[in-house]
Amino acid sequence: MSQKTIGASEIAAILGLSPWRTPWEVWAQKTGRLDDYPSSPALEAGKLVESAVLDWAETRLGSLQRQVEVAIPGTPIVCHPDGLTTNGEPVEAKTTGLVGPVVGEWGADGSDEIPPYYTVQVLIQLAATGADRGYVPVLIGGQGFRLYVLLHNRDVARSLVDFICLWWTKHIEKDVPPSTDTVPSLDVLSRVKRAPNKIVQWSSSELVDEWLAAKAAVSAAAKKEEELRARLLLELGDAEVAELPDGRQLTYFEQKRKAYTVPESVFRVLRLKKGGRSDE
């Protein structure tokens, strides 16, 4: 992802619509504060299958121009639709449910009922291309292919573009982080580039104290769960199944776990040390 431009898929995150990214993550990535995002089984599967989804889309839409870049002049917005029809209409291929559950609400084939974060992405692509409609071919796990059609809403698209330009100026050019009403995930925060040996001074320990209290509550709950599990096994004796009065069953069957090797890795651990800071 370029740090000098903003893509159509990132705009949904800036608006707080993305289930995967927050506005803070986009800001941190654009200002060089984050390491590159690691791959995942879902991302890898999506990339591999994307070409097949576009191949299928061509059976409905005709030949597609692929690997396209379209910018909105005078803005930092640069779009990369997966394809363009011969009429210059953007095509954005998607997959969901191939690895894990289906994400988002998807309507009937031929409708415009797609998740809102994808609607925003296509509207921005329509603003960039000037086309009247865009297409979203998708492969849904267990359900097959569908083709969605979105008409250009120029008023909404123009409002989105204006908002993004203001957001870019305020947060990227002036390097001001957006609000963190939605806290970034631990996975994202683990990618923050740290300054070696840098120490910051905090005026309050309230957040640390809350964290320690939460850790203690989790530890106490885990200890209680372990004790109750032991009591259940003691009551079960040499049986594998206990039938409860309401018809439920408590089972204790053998499970097999496949062998695997965990690769060596480097990671950070959040700990609280007692005492003052060393002067060394």
C-alpha atoms as a printed R data frame, in Angstrom:
    type eleno elety resid chain resno       x       y       z
1   ATOM     1    CA   MET     A     1   0.000   0.000   0.000
2   ATOM     2    CA   SER     A     2   1.331   3.444  -0.916
3   ATOM     3    CA   GLN     A     3   1.933   5.935   1.864
4   ATOM     4    CA   LYS     A     4   1.439   8.857  -0.541
5   ATOM     5    CA   THR     A     5  -2.046   7.966  -1.753
6   ATOM     6    CA   ILE     A     6  -5.269   6.515  -0.377
7   ATOM     7    CA   GLY     A     7  -7.039   3.565  -1.972
8   ATOM     8    CA   ALA     A     8 -10.759   2.924  -2.334
9   ATOM     9    CA   SER     A     9 -10.667  -0.023   0.083
10  ATOM    10    CA   GLU     A    10  -8.968   2.116   2.746
11  ATOM    11    CA   ILE     A    11 -11.716   4.728   2.661
12  ATOM    12    CA   ALA     A    12 -14.240   2.324   4.201
13  ATOM    13    CA   ALA     A    13 -11.814   1.854   7.103
14  ATOM    14    CA   ILE     A    14 -11.438   5.632   7.516
15  ATOM    15    CA   LEU     A    15 -15.242   5.868   7.733
16  ATOM    16    CA   GLY     A    16 -15.289   3.214  10.454
17  ATOM    17    CA   LEU     A    17 -17.131   0.706   8.263
18  ATOM    18    CA   SER     A    18 -14.428  -1.939   7.850
19  ATOM    19    CA   PRO     A    19 -14.619  -5.046  10.058
20  ATOM    20    CA   TRP     A    20 -10.848  -5.492   9.641
21  ATOM    21    CA   ARG     A    21  -9.228  -2.069   9.934
22  ATOM    22    CA   THR     A    22  -9.697   1.125  11.962
23  ATOM    23    CA   PRO     A    23  -9.065   4.775  10.993
24  ATOM    24    CA   TRP     A    24  -6.079   4.767  13.361
25  ATOM    25    CA   GLU     A    25  -4.504   1.815  11.532
26  ATOM    26    CA   VAL     A    26  -4.821   3.587   8.171
27  ATOM    27    CA   TRP     A    27  -3.260   6.734   9.664
28  ATOM    28    CA   ALA     A    28  -0.419   4.773  11.272
29  ATOM    29    CA   GLN     A    29   0.299   2.906   8.041
30  ATOM    30    CA   LYS     A    30   0.242   6.058   5.905
31  ATOM    31    CA   THR     A    31   2.583   7.904   8.274
32  ATOM    32    CA   GLY     A    32   5.094   5.035   8.377
33  ATOM    33    CA   ARG     A    33   4.410   3.915  11.918
34  ATOM    34    CA   LEU     A    34   3.487   0.303  11.127
35  ATOM    35    CA   ASP     A    35   5.432  -2.659   9.802
36  ATOM    36    CA   ASP     A    36   3.943  -4.396   6.763
37  ATOM    37    CA   TYR     A    37   0.812  -6.431   7.352
38  ATOM    38    CA   PRO     A    38   1.553 -10.168   7.516
39  ATOM    39    CA   SER     A    39  -0.251 -12.530   5.191
40  ATOM    40    CA   SER     A    40  -3.024 -14.841   6.384
41  ATOM    41    CA   PRO     A    41  -4.752 -17.969   5.020
42  ATOM    42    CA   ALA     A    42  -7.822 -15.903   4.108
43  ATOM    43    CA   LEU     A    43  -5.773 -13.273   2.247
44  ATOM    44    CA   GLU     A    44  -3.740 -15.900   0.417
45  ATOM    45    CA   ALA     A    45  -6.856 -17.810  -0.604
46  ATOM    46    CA   GLY     A    46  -8.493 -14.603  -1.801
47  ATOM    47    CA   LYS     A    47  -5.534 -13.645  -3.967
48  ATOM    48    CA   LEU     A    48  -5.301 -17.105  -5.516
49  ATOM    49    CA   VAL     A    49  -9.016 -17.307  -6.292
50  ATOM    50    CA   GLU     A    50  -9.426 -13.679  -7.446
51  ATOM    51    CA   SER     A    51  -8.313 -14.500 -10.996
52  ATOM    52    CA   ALA     A    52 -10.880 -17.295 -11.192
53  ATOM    53    CA   VAL     A    53 -13.616 -14.921  -9.993
54  ATOM    54    CA   LEU     A    54 -12.672 -12.461 -12.736
55  ATOM    55    CA   ASP     A    55 -12.655 -15.287 -15.283
56  ATOM    56    CA   TRP     A    56 -16.206 -16.117 -14.224
57  ATOM    57    CA   ALA     A    57 -17.182 -12.436 -14.374
58  ATOM    58    CA   GLU     A    58 -16.050 -12.317 -17.992
59  ATOM    59    CA   THR     A    59 -18.705 -14.917 -18.832
60  ATOM    60    CA   ARG     A    60 -21.294 -12.334 -17.732
61  ATOM    61    CA   LEU     A    61 -19.620  -9.032 -18.622
62  ATOM    62    CA   GLY     A    62 -17.327  -9.799 -21.533
63  ATOM    63    CA   SER     A    63 -13.587  -9.179 -21.721
64  ATOM    64    CA   LEU     A    64 -12.053  -7.270 -18.805
65  ATOM    65    CA   GLN     A    65  -8.974  -5.078 -18.656
66  ATOM    66    CA   ARG     A    66  -7.036  -6.105 -15.560
67  ATOM    67    CA   GLN     A    67  -4.385  -4.506 -13.335
68  ATOM    68    CA   VAL     A    68  -5.889  -1.042 -13.646
69  ATOM    69    CA   GLU     A    69  -4.995   2.210 -11.854
70  ATOM    70    CA   VAL     A    70  -7.362   5.177 -11.864
71  ATOM    71    CA   ALA     A    71  -6.866   8.404  -9.889
72  ATOM    72    CA   ILE     A    72  -9.214  11.221  -8.942
73  ATOM    73    CA   PRO     A    73  -7.364  14.380 -10.036
74  ATOM    74    CA   GLY     A    74  -6.687  16.948  -7.316
75  ATOM    75    CA   THR     A    75  -7.084  14.373  -4.534
76  ATOM    76    CA   PRO     A    76  -4.858  11.762  -2.880
77  ATOM    77    CA   ILE     A    77  -7.245   9.026  -4.037
78  ATOM    78    CA   VAL     A    78  -5.838   6.384  -6.380
79  ATOM    79    CA   CYS     A    79  -7.992   3.323  -7.144
80  ATOM    80    CA   HIS     A    80  -6.975  -0.101  -8.368
81  ATOM    81    CA   PRO     A    81 -10.128  -1.903  -9.563
82  ATOM    82    CA   ASP     A    82  -9.573  -5.556 -10.290
83  ATOM    83    CA   GLY     A    83 -10.834  -4.910 -13.782
84  ATOM    84    CA   LEU     A    84 -12.619  -2.575 -16.187
85  ATOM    85    CA   THR     A    85 -15.275  -3.552 -18.715
86  ATOM    86    CA   THR     A    86 -14.946  -2.412 -22.330
87  ATOM    87    CA   ASN     A    87 -17.230   0.491 -21.303
88  ATOM    88    CA   GLY     A    88 -14.845   1.540 -18.527
89  ATOM    89    CA   GLU     A    89 -17.010   0.199 -15.697
90  ATOM    90    CA   PRO     A    90 -15.078  -0.933 -12.593
91  ATOM    91    CA   VAL     A    91 -15.174  -4.575 -11.546
92  ATOM    92    CA   GLU     A    92 -14.159  -5.506  -7.998
93  ATOM    93    CA   ALA     A    93 -13.796  -9.252  -7.345
94  ATOM    94    CA   LYS     A    94 -14.445 -10.593  -3.855
95  ATOM    95    CA   THR     A    95 -14.405 -13.896  -1.991
96  ATOM    96    CA   THR     A    96 -15.835 -14.756   1.382
97  ATOM    97    CA   GLY     A    97 -16.345 -17.920   3.376
98  ATOM    98    CA   LEU     A    98 -13.519 -19.818   1.667
99  ATOM    99    CA   VAL     A    99 -11.450 -19.838   4.860
100 ATOM   100    CA   GLY     A   100 -13.694 -19.236   7.854
101 ATOM   101    CA   PRO     A   101 -17.285 -17.970   7.954
102 ATOM   102    CA   VAL     A   102 -19.012 -15.773   5.391
103 ATOM   103    CA   VAL     A   103 -18.416 -12.124   6.348
104 ATOM   104    CA   GLY     A   104 -21.132  -9.537   5.755
105 ATOM   105    CA   GLU     A   105 -24.654  -9.610   4.369
106 ATOM   106    CA   TRP     A   106 -24.996 -10.565   0.706
107 ATOM   107    CA   GLY     A   107 -28.248 -10.254  -1.223
108 ATOM   108    CA   ALA     A   108 -29.570 -12.020  -4.283
109 ATOM   109    CA   ASP     A   109 -27.590 -12.313  -7.506
110 ATOM   110    CA   GLY     A   110 -28.020  -9.179  -9.631
111 ATOM   111    CA   SER     A   111 -28.918  -6.925  -6.702
112 ATOM   112    CA   ASP     A   112 -26.853  -4.146  -5.095
113 ATOM   113    CA   GLU     A   113 -27.079  -5.693  -1.631
114 ATOM   114    CA   ILE     A   114 -23.449  -6.028  -0.561
115 ATOM   115    CA   PRO     A   115 -21.671  -5.095   2.674
116 ATOM   116    CA   PRO     A   116 -21.437  -1.281   3.095
117 ATOM   117    CA   TYR     A   117 -17.627  -1.258   3.155
118 ATOM   118    CA   TYR     A   118 -17.611  -2.706  -0.355
119 ATOM   119    CA   THR     A   119 -20.323  -0.276  -1.477
120 ATOM   120    CA   VAL     A   120 -18.047   2.608  -0.476
121 ATOM   121    CA   GLN     A   121 -15.136   1.038  -2.340
122 ATOM   122    CA   VAL     A   122 -17.135   0.760  -5.577
123 ATOM   123    CA   LEU     A   123 -18.596   4.294  -5.249
124 ATOM   124    CA   ILE     A   124 -15.070   5.705  -5.047
125 ATOM   125    CA   GLN     A   125 -14.056   3.660  -8.087
126 ATOM   126    CA   LEU     A   126 -17.082   5.025  -9.936
127 ATOM   127    CA   ALA     A   127 -16.052   8.556  -8.999
128 ATOM   128    CA   ALA     A   128 -12.580   7.845 -10.389
129 ATOM   129    CA   THR     A   129 -13.732   6.232 -13.632
130 ATOM   130    CA   GLY     A   130 -16.824   8.372 -14.242
131 ATOM   131    CA   ALA     A   131 -18.810   5.238 -15.097
132 ATOM   132    CA   ASP     A   132 -22.513   4.920 -14.382
133 ATOM   133    CA   ARG     A   133 -22.310   1.482 -12.805
134 ATOM   134    CA   GLY     A   134 -19.869  -0.961 -11.266
135 ATOM   135    CA   TYR     A   135 -19.835  -4.697 -10.724
136 ATOM   136    CA   VAL     A   136 -18.889  -6.925  -7.802
137 ATOM   137    CA   PRO     A   137 -18.477 -10.596  -8.739
138 ATOM   138    CA   VAL     A   138 -18.084 -12.706  -5.617
139 ATOM   139    CA   LEU     A   139 -17.462 -16.332  -4.761
140 ATOM   140    CA   ILE     A   140 -19.239 -17.216  -1.519
141 ATOM   141    CA   GLY     A   141 -18.159 -20.386   0.230
142 ATOM   142    CA   GLY     A   142 -20.848 -23.054  -0.020
143 ATOM   143    CA   GLN     A   143 -23.054 -20.841  -2.219
144 ATOM   144    CA   GLY     A   144 -21.151 -20.259  -5.455
145 ATOM   145    CA   PHE     A   145 -20.743 -17.220  -7.723
146 ATOM   146    CA   ARG     A   146 -22.884 -14.090  -7.710
147 ATOM   147    CA   LEU     A   147 -22.690 -10.805  -9.604
148 ATOM   148    CA   TYR     A   148 -23.810  -7.585  -7.936
149 ATOM   149    CA   VAL     A   149 -24.522  -4.330  -9.777
150 ATOM   150    CA   LEU     A   150 -24.091  -0.893  -8.173
151 ATOM   151    CA   LEU     A   151 -25.312   2.328  -9.790
152 ATOM   152    CA   HIS     A   152 -23.281   5.514  -9.417
153 ATOM   153    CA   ASN     A   153 -24.647   7.926  -6.791
154 ATOM   154    CA   ARG     A   154 -22.694  11.046  -7.661
155 ATOM   155    CA   ASP     A   155 -23.872  13.120  -4.698
156 ATOM   156    CA   VAL     A   156 -22.815  10.479  -2.193
157 ATOM   157    CA   ALA     A   157 -19.532   9.842  -4.008
158 ATOM   158    CA   ARG     A   158 -18.728  13.557  -4.097
159 ATOM   159    CA   SER     A   159 -19.388  13.835  -0.363
160 ATOM   160    CA   LEU     A   160 -17.106  10.875   0.297
161 ATOM   161    CA   VAL     A   161 -14.312  12.360  -1.801
162 ATOM   162    CA   ASP     A   162 -14.615  15.734  -0.056
163 ATOM   163    CA   PHE     A   163 -14.522  14.076   3.351
164 ATOM   164    CA   ILE     A   164 -11.442  12.015   2.491
165 ATOM   165    CA   CYS     A   165  -9.591  15.075   1.205
166 ATOM   166    CA   LEU     A   166 -10.255  16.877   4.493
167 ATOM   167    CA   TRP     A   167  -9.263  13.763   6.488
168 ATOM   168    CA   TRP     A   168  -6.020  13.440   4.515
169 ATOM   169    CA   THR     A   169  -5.090  17.068   5.160
170 ATOM   170    CA   LYS     A   170  -5.919  16.910   8.858
171 ATOM   171    CA   HIS     A   171  -4.475  13.529   9.742
172 ATOM   172    CA   ILE     A   172  -1.807  12.671   7.154
173 ATOM   173    CA   GLU     A   173  -0.362  15.998   6.052
174 ATOM   174    CA   LYS     A   174  -0.559  17.496   9.558
175 ATOM   175    CA   ASP     A   175   0.327  14.138  11.180
176 ATOM   176    CA   VAL     A   176  -2.527  14.220  13.694
177 ATOM   177    CA   PRO     A   177  -3.873  10.794  14.744
178 ATOM   178    CA   PRO     A   178  -7.626  10.242  14.426
179 ATOM   179    CA   SER     A   179  -9.669   9.503  17.521
180 ATOM   180    CA   THR     A   180  -9.403   5.993  18.908
181 ATOM   181    CA   ASP     A   181 -13.048   5.398  19.811
182 ATOM   182    CA   THR     A   182 -12.447   1.963  18.293
183 ATOM   183    CA   VAL     A   183  -9.218   0.618  19.769
184 ATOM   184    CA   PRO     A   184  -6.928  -1.072  17.209
185 ATOM   185    CA   SER     A   185  -6.430  -4.806  17.644
186 ATOM   186    CA   LEU     A   186  -3.426  -6.237  19.470
187 ATOM   187    CA   ASP     A   187  -2.235  -7.669  16.131
188 ATOM   188    CA   VAL     A   188  -2.134  -4.170  14.656
189 ATOM   189    CA   LEU     A   189  -0.476  -2.611  17.700
190 ATOM   190    CA   SER     A   190   2.183  -5.328  17.661
191 ATOM   191    CA   ARG     A   191   3.247  -3.961  14.242
192 ATOM   192    CA   VAL     A   192   3.998  -0.461  15.563
193 ATOM   193    CA   LYS     A   193   7.623   0.451  14.917
194 ATOM   194    CA   ARG     A   194   9.211   0.965  18.344
195 ATOM   195    CA   ALA     A   195  12.108   3.298  19.133
196 ATOM   196    CA   PRO     A   196  14.752   1.228  20.961
197 ATOM   197    CA   ASN     A   197  15.221   2.236  24.607
198 ATOM   198    CA   LYS     A   198  12.700   5.095  24.305
199 ATOM   199    CA   ILE     A   199  10.935   5.894  27.612
200 ATOM   200    CA   VAL     A   200   7.765   7.970  27.977
201 ATOM   201    CA   GLN     A   201   6.459   9.572  31.165
202 ATOM   202    CA   TRP     A   202   2.817   8.999  32.072
203 ATOM   203    CA   SER     A   203   0.962  11.280  34.461
204 ATOM   204    CA   SER     A   204  -1.438   8.566  35.655
205 ATOM   205    CA   SER     A   205  -1.325   4.841  36.361
206 ATOM   206    CA   GLU     A   206  -5.105   4.402  36.037
207 ATOM   207    CA   LEU     A   207  -4.950   2.442  32.783
208 ATOM   208    CA   VAL     A   208  -2.186   0.187  34.111
209 ATOM   209    CA   ASP     A   209  -4.164  -0.473  37.290
210 ATOM   210    CA   GLU     A   210  -7.266  -1.377  35.253
211 ATOM   211    CA   TRP     A   211  -5.179  -3.758  33.141
212 ATOM   212    CA   LEU     A   212  -3.733  -5.445  36.240
213 ATOM   213    CA   ALA     A   213  -7.220  -5.805  37.733
214 ATOM   214    CA   ALA     A   214  -8.494  -7.361  34.497
215 ATOM   215    CA   LYS     A   215  -5.521  -9.761  34.406
216 ATOM   216    CA   ALA     A   216  -6.220 -10.764  38.015
217 ATOM   217    CA   ALA     A   217  -9.901 -11.373  37.205
218 ATOM   218    CA   VAL     A   218  -8.969 -13.525  34.193
219 ATOM   219    CA   SER     A   219  -6.473 -15.486  36.298
220 ATOM   220    CA   ALA     A   220  -9.032 -16.047  39.071
221 ATOM   221    CA   ALA     A   221 -11.651 -17.149  36.543
222 ATOM   222    CA   ALA     A   222  -9.180 -19.562  34.903
223 ATOM   223    CA   LYS     A   223  -8.274 -21.012  38.290
224 ATOM   224    CA   LYS     A   224 -11.951 -21.429  39.203
225 ATOM   225    CA   GLU     A   225 -12.689 -23.077  35.820
226 ATOM   226    CA   GLU     A   226  -9.812 -25.525  36.328
227 ATOM   227    CA   GLU     A   227 -11.041 -26.420  39.795
228 ATOM   228    CA   LEU     A   228 -14.609 -26.988  38.568
229 ATOM   229    CA   ARG     A   229 -13.348 -29.069  35.639
230 ATOM   230    CA   ALA     A   230 -11.426 -31.252  38.092
231 ATOM   231    CA   ARG     A   231 -14.550 -31.697  40.234
232 ATOM   232    CA   LEU     A   232 -16.552 -32.725  37.164
233 ATOM   233    CA   LEU     A   233 -13.966 -35.345  36.233
234 ATOM   234    CA   LEU     A   234 -13.914 -36.593  39.806
235 ATOM   235    CA   GLU     A   235 -17.708 -36.992  39.759
236 ATOM   236    CA   LEU     A   236 -17.521 -38.669  36.341
237 ATOM   237    CA   GLY     A   237 -15.384 -41.450  37.801
238 ATOM   238    CA   ASP     A   238 -14.439 -43.973  35.088
239 ATOM   239    CA   ALA     A   239 -17.338 -43.021  32.789
240 ATOM   240    CA   GLU     A   240 -17.021 -41.066  29.540
241 ATOM   241    CA   VAL     A   241 -20.539 -39.581  29.526
242 ATOM   242    CA   ALA     A   242 -22.808 -38.061  32.168
243 ATOM   243    CA   GLU     A   243 -26.483 -37.487  31.361
244 ATOM   244    CA   LEU     A   244 -28.022 -34.375  32.935
245 ATOM   245    CA   PRO     A   245 -31.647 -34.037  34.106
246 ATOM   246    CA   ASP     A   246 -32.487 -31.635  31.254
247 ATOM   247    CA   GLY     A   247 -31.257 -34.062  28.576
248 ATOM   248    CA   ARG     A   248 -27.835 -32.536  28.002
249 ATOM   249    CA   GLN     A   249 -24.755 -34.751  28.111
250 ATOM   250    CA   LEU     A   250 -21.320 -34.068  29.508
251 ATOM   251    CA   THR     A   251 -18.748 -36.047  27.527
252 ATOM   252    CA   TYR     A   252 -15.058 -36.820  28.058
253 ATOM   253    CA   PHE     A   253 -13.826 -38.480  24.869
254 ATOM   254    CA   GLU     A   254 -10.295 -38.811  23.529
255 ATOM   255    CA   GLN     A   255  -9.241 -36.289  20.896
256 ATOM   256    CA   LYS     A   256  -6.330 -36.497  18.465
257 ATOM   257    CA   ARG     A   257  -4.079 -33.513  17.815
258 ATOM   258    CA   LYS     A   258  -1.904 -33.476  14.716
259 ATOM   259    CA   ALA     A   259   1.784 -32.931  15.325
260 ATOM   260    CA   TYR     A   260   3.279 -29.663  14.129
261 ATOM   261    CA   THR     A   261   6.368 -27.580  14.595
262 ATOM   262    CA   VAL     A   262   6.128 -23.980  15.753
263 ATOM   263    CA   PRO     A   263   8.663 -21.836  13.848
264 ATOM   264    CA   GLU     A   264  11.002 -19.587  15.771
265 ATOM   265    CA   SER     A   265   9.630 -16.076  16.170
266 ATOM   266    CA   VAL     A   266  10.293 -12.795  17.943
267 ATOM   267    CA   PHE     A   267   7.525 -11.178  19.942
268 ATOM   268    CA   ARG     A   268   6.964  -8.569  22.654
269 ATOM   269    CA   VAL     A   269   5.449  -9.140  26.129
270 ATOM   270    CA   LEU     A   270   3.709  -6.418  28.167
271 ATOM   271    CA   ARG     A   271   4.886  -6.594  31.789
272 ATOM   272    CA   LEU     A   272   4.883  -4.245  34.800
273 ATOM   273    CA   LYS     A   273   8.076  -4.001  36.822
274 ATOM   274    CA   LYS     A   274   8.091  -2.933  40.450
275 ATOM   275    CA   GLY     A   275  10.292  -0.097  41.661
276 ATOM   276    CA   GLY     A   276  11.665   3.030  40.025
277 ATOM   277    CA   ARG     A   277  13.499   3.462  36.773
278 ATOM   278    CA   SER     A   278  17.148   2.551  36.714
279 ATOM   279    CA   ASP     A   279  19.577   5.424  36.121
280 ATOM   280    CA   GLU     A   280  22.005   3.151  34.246
